[in-house]
Amino acid sequence: MAGTARRTTGEEKPAPIKTLPESVNRVLVVGHNPVLIDLVYDLTSLPKFIPMNPATLVALTLEGCEWSGLGPGKCRFAWAV
């Protein structure tokens, strides 16, 4: 529906990433807020009061599971600039 925004859940946001083959070891996700910042918060379980301004680059690591297991709290915050 044109002009209608829908907030996605923590399980829905990484859906395209979850389908990547395991041979892929790095992913660059580019997007807009609030969806992108919500994705970072969901995947890392970071407190939502940590500011992330426009044009912030964030690195996350996924350890101990495959892409298909990606979900809330599964990533570790590495850095932001």
C-alpha positions in Angstrom: 0.0 0.0 0.0 1.6 3.2 -1.1 2.4 5.8 1.6 2.0 3.3 4.4 4.9 2.5 6.6 5.0 -0.7 8.7 7.4 -1.3 11.5 8.9 -4.8 11.3 9.6 -7.1 14.2 13.1 -8.3 15.3 12.5 -11.6 13.5 11.4 -10.0 10.2 14.2 -7.4 9.8 17.1 -9.7 9.1 15.1 -12.1 6.9 17.0 -11.3 3.6 20.3 -11.8 5.4 19.2 -15.1 6.9 19.0 -16.6 3.4 22.6 -16.0 2.5 24.8 -19.0 1.8 27.3 -19.9 4.5 30.1 -19.2 2.0 29.4 -15.5 2.5 31.4 -14.2 5.4 30.7 -10.4 5.2 27.6 -8.4 4.5 27.1 -4.7 4.0 23.6 -3.5 4.8 22.7 0.1 3.7 19.4 1.6 4.8 17.5 4.4 6.5 16.4 5.0 10.0 14.4 4.1 11.9 14.5 0.6 10.4 18.3 0.3 10.2 19.0 1.6 13.8 16.3 -0.7 15.1 18.0 -3.6 13.3 21.3 -2.8 15.0 19.6 -2.6 18.4 17.6 -5.8 17.9 20.6 -7.8 16.6 22.9 -6.7 19.4 20.5 -6.1 22.3 22.3 -2.7 22.8 20.4 -0.2 25.0 18.3 2.0 22.8 19.7 5.2 24.3 23.1 4.8 22.5 22.9 7.4 19.8 23.5 6.6 16.2 23.4 9.7 14.0 22.8 9.7 10.2 25.7 8.3 8.2 27.0 6.2 11.1 28.9 3.1 10.0 28.4 0.2 12.5 30.2 -3.1 12.5 28.6 -6.2 14.1 30.0 -9.7 14.4 27.9 -12.9 14.3 29.7 -15.7 16.1 28.6 -19.2 16.9 25.7 -19.5 14.5 25.0 -19.5 10.7 23.2 -16.8 8.8 20.0 -18.7 9.1 20.2 -18.4 12.9 20.5 -14.6 12.8 18.0 -13.0 15.1 17.5 -10.7 18.2 20.6 -10.6 20.4 22.7 -12.9 18.1 25.4 -10.3 17.2 28.1 -8.5 19.1 28.6 -4.8 18.6 32.2 -4.3 17.3 32.5 -0.5 16.5 30.8 2.6 15.2 32.1 5.7 13.4 
